[in-house]
Amino acid sequence: MKNVVDMGHMSEIEYRELKQILDRLPQGQAFMIDNCGLPTGCTPDRATLMIYKDTSSYRVALDRHIRYSGDNTAVMHLTFQDDIFFRQFYMMRDFFQELAAEEQPRAGLPAMPLKPGAAPGNDYDVNKAAKLDEIKTPKKAARKPLDSKSIQRELGKIIMGQDAALETIAHQTALHVNKKNSRKPLSILAWGPPGTGKSEAAKAIVKVLSKLTGRQYTEVWTDLNTFTEAHSVYRLTGAPPGYLGYDDKPVFEAVTNNPYSVFLFDEIEKAHASVLTALMAVLDEGRCASRKELADGSREFNFKDCLFIFTSNLKLGETAKRRIGFATEVEDVTRKDGAAIISYAEETPDEGQAYVTQRIYRETEAARKAFVAAGTLREIASRFNCFVEFKELGGEAIIRILVKQIIETGFEYNIRLTHISSPILQALVDASTSGDALTVRSFKAVIEGYLAEAFAEAGAAHEGQALRLEGTIDAPKLIPA
């Protein structure tokens, strides 16, 4: 293997051989390709490529800073990040294939054998090979901060009808991710009625950050409805020696596999006070002790690059309708027919950074007080960076969510819908929203009840094809687009 482009053009047999080599490597030892050629547009055009197999993930890195002038996203990630994490080997394979997508395998030098831990020989003199004193080291390019608008835009493709909530989450997430030396994780409490997108937003942020940052974020989901006893705190940190569950992996151990983890804790109001106390320490310090020695020899979980998102079905405040402007001062007072008529000077709020920050602060403090009044520990309430309200979904949002679920149901039957007829959509809307349904999760059962048979037949006859959903709800038809 002589250059990184060849990594993307390997056969499946070669990839399996590479995986076997990586899986046999001792913890912390890298598989290295020295003097590895980099894609067109990289300066310098060679570096040492290092691939590590961690406890349950794979990691790729270069040994030096590389400038890149092209537009291949994968190459940007490789040259921009210190390390790139992959949960599964196939994800790393796909990354190399994307990295080499626009280039052909290079010819010229003979291929180097795959050797873990390979190192250059010492039969040459670096000082005689070039005039080193005439060469200047390029300055490291500044990393462009992540834009909150980009996060919000990507989240909006997944979560419907929650613009204000997504703006808050995007704003807070960008602030955290752009920190170079974060001391503790970002913590968000999302509250509101069931089925409004709270948990879905946490799952979506994993996909969005993985896409926008080049880091592979992972989701760690925990239902706190099962953490109602004091001893259940051990399921987070690990049980002491001799206790039941000592050999079980605690929830927090996920951070040792990937420092960029998004922990989702559902229904925080159901958790025992001891569990809340343990979480409070993590949110406050950004770390906590492990009951046993970790793979790297330490006894401490570090969460500084993580996100903690909690959900609650509690109602933490009344939502006031947002006015177009704010009355700031009396402009004029007149009298008509014995009545006093007062007019105010209206000031349109600045929708920029300052306005968003002030809105988040006001809403967070109001919800924080309500959270404490509901009986939750005051101490943990003060640890959340922000509270985010997920509102009842409006009619347009419900229709968009229904369309999204119809499309996703089609994917399960291996069909790709490009059109859904109005009669069918209207019938599904009527069926799904009848009886004042409590949650959009119910839509799934309605969709499958009416369309599963037609989807199954179409999946067998038109597997993988783009199809149009036509006809009526009683006689749905799937035809090629």
C-alpha positions as CSV (number, residue, x, y, z in Angstrom):
1,M,0.0,0.0,0.0
2,K,1.7,3.2,-1.2
3,N,-1.0,5.9,-0.9
4,V,-4.3,6.6,0.8
5,V,-6.2,6.5,-2.4
6,D,-5.4,2.8,-2.8
7,M,-7.1,2.2,0.5
8,G,-10.4,3.2,-1.1
9,H,-9.9,0.9,-4.1
10,M,-9.1,-2.3,-2.1
11,S,-11.1,-5.5,-2.7
12,E,-13.4,-6.9,0.0
13,I,-10.8,-9.6,0.6
14,E,-8.2,-7.0,1.2
15,Y,-10.5,-5.1,3.6
16,R,-11.1,-8.3,5.5
17,E,-7.3,-8.9,5.8
18,L,-6.9,-5.3,7.0
19,K,-9.6,-5.8,9.6
20,Q,-7.9,-9.0,10.9
21,I,-4.6,-7.2,11.2
22,L,-6.3,-4.3,13.2
23,D,-8.2,-6.6,15.4
24,R,-5.0,-8.4,16.4
25,L,-3.1,-5.3,17.3
26,P,-2.4,-4.6,21.0
27,Q,-4.4,-1.7,22.5
28,G,-2.8,1.6,21.5
29,Q,-0.6,0.3,18.8
30,A,-1.2,1.6,15.3
31,F,-1.2,0.1,11.9
32,M,1.0,2.5,9.9
33,I,1.7,3.3,6.3
34,D,4.9,5.5,6.2
35,N,5.4,8.0,3.5
36,C,1.8,7.5,2.4
37,G,0.7,9.4,-0.7
38,L,-2.2,11.7,-0.1
39,P,-5.0,12.8,-2.6
40,T,-4.5,15.6,-5.1
41,G,-4.6,19.0,-3.5
42,C,-2.8,18.0,-0.2
43,T,0.3,19.9,0.8
44,P,2.6,18.2,1.7
45,D,1.5,15.3,-0.4
46,R,2.8,12.6,1.9
47,A,2.4,11.7,5.5
48,T,2.3,8.6,7.8
49,L,-1.2,7.2,7.9
50,M,-2.1,5.6,11.3
51,I,-5.1,3.4,12.0
52,Y,-5.9,2.2,15.5
53,K,-8.3,-0.4,16.9
54,D,-9.7,0.9,20.2
55,T,-11.9,-1.1,22.5
56,S,-15.0,-1.0,20.2
57,S,-14.1,1.5,17.5
58,Y,-11.6,2.3,14.8
59,R,-9.5,5.5,14.6
60,V,-7.7,7.1,11.7
61,A,-5.1,9.9,11.9
62,L,-2.1,11.5,10.1
63,D,1.2,12.3,11.8
64,R,1.4,15.9,10.6
65,H,-0.8,18.9,9.6
66,I,-1.8,18.8,6.0
67,R,-3.3,21.7,3.9
68,Y,-6.0,20.7,1.5
69,S,-7.3,22.9,-1.4
70,G,-9.9,20.5,-2.9
71,D,-13.6,19.9,-2.1
72,N,-13.7,16.2,-1.3
73,T,-15.5,16.1,2.1
74,A,-13.7,13.0,3.3
75,V,-10.3,14.4,2.5
76,M,-11.3,17.6,4.4
77,H,-12.1,15.5,7.5
78,L,-8.9,13.6,7.2
79,T,-6.7,16.7,7.0
80,F,-8.8,18.8,9.4
81,Q,-9.2,16.5,12.4
82,D,-6.7,15.1,14.8
83,D,-8.5,11.8,14.9
84,I,-11.5,10.4,13.1
85,F,-13.5,7.8,15.0
86,F,-15.6,5.0,13.4
87,R,-18.0,2.7,15.4
88,Q,-17.8,-0.1,12.8
89,F,-15.1,-1.2,10.4
90,Y,-17.5,-0.9,7.4
91,M,-17.9,2.8,8.3
92,M,-14.1,3.3,8.0
93,R,-14.1,1.3,4.7
94,D,-16.8,3.6,3.4
95,F,-14.8,6.6,4.5
96,F,-11.8,5.5,2.5
97,Q,-13.9,4.7,-0.5
98,E,-15.4,8.2,-0.4
99,L,-12.0,9.7,0.1
100,A,-10.8,8.0,-3.1
101,A,-14.1,8.5,-5.1
102,E,-12.7,11.2,-7.4
103,E,-9.3,9.7,-8.0
104,Q,-8.0,6.6,-9.7
105,P,-5.4,4.3,-8.1
106,R,-2.0,5.7,-8.7
107,A,0.7,3.8,-10.6
108,G,4.4,4.1,-10.4
109,L,5.8,2.8,-7.1
110,P,5.5,-0.9,-6.2
111,A,2.8,-1.6,-3.5
112,M,4.0,-1.8,0.1
113,P,2.9,-4.9,2.1
114,L,0.5,-4.3,4.9
115,K,2.6,-4.4,8.1
116,P,1.4,-3.2,11.5
117,G,3.7,-0.9,13.3
118,A,6.0,-0.4,10.3
119,A,8.8,2.1,10.8
120,P,11.2,3.7,8.3
121,G,14.7,2.4,8.1
122,N,17.8,4.3,9.5
123,D,20.1,3.9,6.5
124,Y,19.8,7.5,5.3
125,D,20.8,10.9,6.5
126,V,17.9,13.4,6.7
127,N,20.2,16.4,6.9
128,K,21.9,15.6,3.6
129,A,18.7,14.8,1.7
130,A,17.5,18.5,1.6
131,K,18.4,22.0,2.6
132,L,16.2,22.0,5.6
133,D,17.1,25.5,6.8
134,E,15.6,27.0,3.6
135,I,12.2,25.4,4.1
136,K,9.4,27.0,6.2
137,T,6.8,25.0,8.0
138,P,3.3,26.0,6.8
139,K,1.1,27.6,9.5
140,K,-1.8,25.4,10.7
141,A,-5.0,26.5,9.1
142,A,-7.5,27.8,11.5
143,R,-10.5,25.6,11.9
144,K,-13.7,27.3,10.8
145,P,-16.2,27.5,13.7
146,L,-19.4,25.4,13.3
147,D,-22.3,27.6,12.4
148,S,-25.5,27.2,14.5
149,K,-27.6,28.0,11.4
150,S,-26.1,25.0,9.7
151,I,-27.0,22.8,12.6
152,Q,-30.5,24.2,12.8
153,R,-31.0,23.7,9.1
154,E,-29.9,20.0,9.2
155,L,-32.0,19.3,12.3
156,G,-35.0,20.9,10.6
157,K,-34.8,18.2,7.9
158,I,-35.5,15.6,10.6
159,I,-37.6,17.3,13.2
160,M,-40.9,19.0,12.1
161,G,-42.7,21.9,13.7
162,Q,-40.2,22.8,16.4
163,D,-38.4,25.8,15.0
164,A,-37.8,27.6,18.3
165,A,-36.6,24.5,20.0
166,L,-34.2,23.6,17.2
167,E,-32.8,27.1,17.2
168,T,-32.0,26.8,20.9
169,I,-30.5,23.4,20.6
170,A,-28.4,24.5,17.5
171,H,-27.2,27.6,19.3
172,Q,-26.1,25.8,22.5
173,T,-24.5,22.9,20.5
174,A,-22.5,25.3,18.3
175,L,-21.2,27.1,21.4
176,H,-20.1,23.8,23.0
177,V,-18.6,22.1,19.9
178,N,-16.6,25.3,19.0
179,K,-14.8,25.2,22.4
180,K,-11.2,24.1,22.0
181,N,-10.8,23.0,25.6
182,S,-14.2,22.3,27.0
183,R,-14.2,21.5,30.7
184,K,-17.6,19.8,31.0
185,P,-20.3,18.5,28.7
186,L,-23.3,20.3,27.2
187,S,-26.5,19.5,29.1
188,I,-30.0,20.2,27.7
189,L,-33.3,19.4,29.2
190,A,-36.1,19.1,26.6
191,W,-39.6,19.3,28.0
192,G,-43.1,19.1,26.6
193,P,-45.9,16.7,25.7
194,P,-45.1,13.2,24.6
195,G,-44.6,12.6,20.9
196,T,-43.4,16.1,20.0
197,G,-39.9,15.2,19.0
198,K,-37.8,15.5,22.2
199,S,-36.0,12.1,21.9
200,E,-35.9,12.3,18.2
201,A,-34.1,15.6,18.4
202,A,-31.3,14.0,20.5
203,K,-30.9,11.2,18.0
204,A,-30.9,13.7,15.1
205,I,-28.1,15.8,16.7
206,V,-25.9,12.6,16.5
207,K,-26.4,12.4,12.8
208,V,-26.0,16.2,12.2
209,L,-22.8,16.6,14.2
210,S,-21.2,13.5,12.6
211,K,-22.0,15.1,9.2
212,L,-20.9,18.6,10.0
213,T,-17.8,18.0,12.2
214,G,-16.3,14.9,10.6
215,R,-16.2,13.3,14.0
216,Q,-18.2,10.1,14.5
217,Y,-20.7,10.9,17.3
218,T,-22.6,8.0,18.9
219,E,-25.9,7.8,20.7
220,V,-26.2,6.3,24.2
221,W,-29.9,5.9,25.1
222,T,-31.1,5.3,28.7
223,D,-34.7,5.2,29.9
224,L,-34.7,6.6,33.5
225,N,-38.1,5.1,34.1
226,T,-36.1,2.0,35.1
227,F,-33.8,3.9,37.5
228,T,-36.3,4.4,40.3
229,E,-34.3,2.7,43.0
230,A,-31.3,4.0,44.9
231,H,-29.0,1.1,43.8
232,S,-29.8,1.7,40.1
233,V,-27.1,4.4,40.2
234,Y,-24.6,1.6,39.9
235,R,-25.9,0.9,36.4
236,L,-24.4,4.3,35.4
237,T,-21.0,4.2,37.1
238,G,-20.5,0.4,37.7
239,A,-21.2,-1.7,40.8
240,P,-18.6,-2.0,43.6
241,P,-16.6,-5.3,43.8
242,G,-18.6,-8.1,45.2
243,Y,-21.9,-6.5,44.3
244,L,-24.4,-7.9,41.8
245,G,-23.7,-6.4,38.4
246,Y,-20.0,-5.8,38.9
247,D,-19.2,-7.5,35.6
248,D,-21.9,-5.6,33.7
249,K,-20.8,-2.6,31.5
250,P,-22.1,0.6,33.0
251,V,-23.8,3.3,30.9
252,F,-21.0,5.7,31.3
253,E,-18.4,3.3,29.9
254,A,-19.6,4.2,26.4
255,V,-17.5,7.4,26.6
256,T,-14.3,5.3,26.7
257,N,-15.2,3.9,23.3
258,N,-16.0,7.3,21.8
259,P,-15.3,10.6,23.6
260,Y,-17.9,12.2,21.3
261,S,-21.0,10.5,22.7
262,V,-24.5,11.9,23.0
263,F,-26.2,10.6,26.1
264,L,-30.0,10.6,25.9
265,F,-31.8,10.1,29.2
266,D,-35.6,9.9,28.9
267,E,-38.1,10.9,31.6
268,I,-35.7,12.4,34.1
269,E,-38.6,13.0,36.6
270,K,-38.9,9.3,37.1
271,A,-35.3,8.8,38.3
272,H,-34.3,8.3,41.9
273,A,-32.7,11.1,43.8
274,S,-29.4,9.1,44.0
275,V,-29.3,8.8,40.2
276,L,-29.9,12.6,39.9
277,T,-27.1,13.2,42.3
278,A,-24.7,11.1,40.3
279,L,-25.7,12.9,37.1
280,M,-25.4,16.3,38.8
281,A,-21.7,15.5,39.6
282,V,-21.1,14.6,36.0
283,L,-22.7,17.7,34.6
284,D,-20.8,19.9,37.1
285,E,-17.3,18.4,36.9
286,G,-17.4,16.8,33.5
287,R,-16.0,13.6,34.9
288,C,-16.7,10.8,37.5
289,A,-14.9,7.9,39.0
290,S,-15.2,4.3,37.6
291,R,-15.6,1.4,39.9
292,K,-12.9,-0.6,38.1
293,E,-9.9,0.1,36.0
294,L,-10.6,1.1,32.4
295,A,-8.9,-0.1,29.2
296,D,-6.5,2.8,29.3
297,G,-5.5,2.1,32.9
298,S,-7.4,5.0,34.3
299,R,-10.3,5.0,36.7
300,E,-12.1,8.0,35.5
301,F,-14.8,8.7,32.9
302,N,-14.2,12.0,31.0
303,F,-17.3,13.6,29.4
304,K,-15.9,17.0,28.3
305,D,-16.7,16.5,24.6
306,C,-20.1,14.8,25.2
307,L,-23.6,16.1,25.1
308,F,-26.2,15.1,27.7
309,I,-29.8,15.5,26.6
310,F,-32.6,14.8,29.1
311,T,-36.3,14.7,28.3
312,S,-39.3,15.4,30.6
313,N,-43.0,15.2,30.0
314,L,-43.6,17.8,32.8
315,K,-45.3,21.1,31.9
316,L,-42.8,23.7,32.9
317,G,-44.5,26.9,31.9
318,E,-47.2,28.5,29.8
319,T,-46.1,29.6,26.3
320,A,-46.9,33.2,25.5
321,K,-47.7,34.1,22.0
322,R,-44.7,35.9,20.4
323,R,-45.6,39.4,19.3
324,I,-44.2,41.0,16.2
325,G,-42.9,43.9,18.2
326,F,-42.4,45.0,21.8
327,A,-44.0,48.1,23.3
328,T,-41.2,50.1,24.6
329,E,-42.6,53.6,25.4
330,V,-45.7,55.6,25.2
331,E,-45.8,57.5,21.9
332,D,-49.0,59.5,22.2
333,V,-52.2,59.8,24.2
334,T,-55.4,61.0,22.6
335,R,-59.1,61.3,23.7
336,K,-62.0,60.2,21.5
337,D,-65.6,60.2,22.7
338,G,-64.5,60.5,26.3
339,A,-62.1,57.5,26.1
340,A,-58.3,57.6,26.3
341,I,-56.5,56.1,23.4
342,I,-52.9,55.2,24.0
343,S,-50.4,54.4,21.3
344,Y,-46.9,52.9,21.9
345,A,-43.7,53.0,19.9
346,E,-43.0,49.6,18.7
347,E,-39.5,48.2,18.5
348,T,-38.9,45.1,16.3
349,P,-36.6,42.7,18.1
350,D,-33.2,42.0,16.6
351,E,-33.2,38.4,15.5
352,G,-29.5,38.1,15.8
353,Q,-27.2,36.5,18.3
354,A,-28.1,38.8,21.2
355,Y,-31.8,38.3,20.8
356,V,-31.5,34.4,20.6
357,T,-29.2,34.5,23.7
358,Q,-31.7,36.6,25.7
359,R,-34.6,34.4,24.6
360,I,-32.9,31.2,25.7
361,Y,-31.9,32.8,29.0
362,R,-35.5,33.9,29.8
363,E,-37.1,30.6,28.8
364,T,-34.5,28.6,30.6
365,E,-34.8,30.4,33.9
366,A,-38.6,30.3,33.9
367,A,-38.5,26.5,33.2
368,R,-35.8,26.0,35.7
369,K,-37.9,27.5,38.5
370,A,-41.0,25.4,37.4
371,F,-38.8,22.3,37.4
372,V,-37.8,22.9,41.0
373,A,-41.4,23.7,42.0
374,A,-42.4,20.3,40.5
375,G,-40.4,18.6,43.2
376,T,-37.1,18.0,41.4
377,L,-33.8,18.6,43.2
378,R,-32.9,22.2,43.0
379,E,-29.2,21.2,42.7
380,I,-29.5,19.3,39.5
381,A,-31.9,21.9,38.0
382,S,-29.1,24.5,38.2
383,R,-26.7,22.2,36.3
384,F,-28.5,22.2,33.0
385,N,-27.1,24.6,30.4
386,C,-30.6,25.2,29.0
387,F,-34.2,24.1,29.0
388,V,-35.9,23.7,25.7
389,E,-39.7,23.6,25.2
390,F,-41.2,21.2,22.6
391,K,-44.7,22.5,21.8
392,E,-47.8,20.7,20.7
393,L,-47.5,20.1,17.0
394,G,-49.6,22.2,14.6
395,G,-51.5,20.9,11.6
396,E,-48.8,21.5,9.0
397,A,-46.2,19.8,11.2
398,I,-48.4,16.8,11.7
399,I,-48.9,16.4,7.9
400,R,-45.2,16.7,7.3
401,I,-44.4,14.1,10.0
402,L,-47.0,11.8,8.5
403,V,-45.4,12.1,5.1
404,K,-42.0,11.4,6.6
405,Q,-43.3,8.3,8.3
406,I,-44.9,7.0,5.1
407,I,-41.6,7.4,3.3
408,E,-39.7,5.7,6.1
409,T,-42.2,2.8,6.2
410,G,-41.6,2.4,2.4
411,F,-37.8,2.1,3.1
412,E,-38.6,-0.8,5.4
413,Y,-40.1,-2.6,2.5
414,N,-37.2,-1.6,0.3
415,I,-39.1,0.9,-1.9
416,R,-38.5,4.6,-2.4
417,L,-41.5,6.8,-2.7
418,T,-41.3,10.0,-4.8
419,H,-45.0,10.9,-4.7
420,I,-48.0,10.3,-2.4
421,S,-51.4,11.1,-3.8
422,S,-53.6,13.6,-2.1
423,P,-56.6,11.2,-1.5
424,I,-54.4,8.7,0.3
425,L,-52.6,11.4,2.3
426,Q,-55.9,13.0,3.3
427,A,-57.4,9.7,4.4
428,L,-54.3,8.9,6.5
429,V,-54.4,12.3,8.1
430,D,-58.1,11.8,9.0
431,A,-57.5,8.3,10.3
432,S,-54.4,9.3,12.3
433,T,-55.8,12.4,14.0
434,S,-59.2,11.1,14.8
435,G,-60.0,10.7,18.4
436,D,-57.5,13.4,19.4
437,A,-54.4,11.2,19.2
438,L,-51.9,11.8,22.0
439,T,-48.8,11.3,20.0
440,V,-47.6,11.1,16.4
441,R,-46.1,7.7,17.2
442,S,-49.6,6.3,16.7
443,F,-49.3,7.2,13.0
444,K,-47.0,4.3,12.3
445,A,-49.7,1.7,13.2
446,V,-52.3,3.5,11.0
447,I,-49.9,3.7,8.0
448,E,-49.0,0.0,8.2
449,G,-52.6,-0.9,8.8
450,Y,-53.6,0.6,5.5
451,L,-50.5,0.3,3.3
452,A,-48.4,-2.7,4.6
453,E,-49.9,-5.2,2.1
454,A,-49.4,-2.9,-0.9
455,F,-45.8,-2.0,0.2
456,A,-44.9,-5.7,0.7
457,E,-46.2,-6.6,-2.8
458,A,-44.4,-3.6,-4.4
459,G,-41.2,-4.4,-2.5
460,A,-41.2,-7.8,-4.1
461,A,-42.1,-6.6,-7.6
462,H,-40.1,-3.3,-7.7
463,E,-37.3,-3.8,-5.1
464,G,-35.2,-0.6,-4.8
465,Q,-37.1,1.3,-7.4
466,A,-38.6,4.8,-7.1
467,L,-42.4,4.5,-7.0
468,R,-45.5,6.7,-6.9
469,L,-48.2,6.0,-4.3
470,E,-51.5,6.5,-6.2
471,G,-55.1,5.4,-6.0
472,T,-57.2,5.6,-2.8
473,I,-56.7,4.4,0.7
474,D,-58.9,1.4,0.0
475,A,-57.1,0.5,-3.2
476,P,-53.6,1.9,-3.1
477,K,-51.4,1.4,-6.1
478,L,-47.6,1.7,-6.4
479,I,-46.4,2.4,-9.9
480,P,-42.9,3.2,-11.2
481,A,-42.1,6.9,-11.0
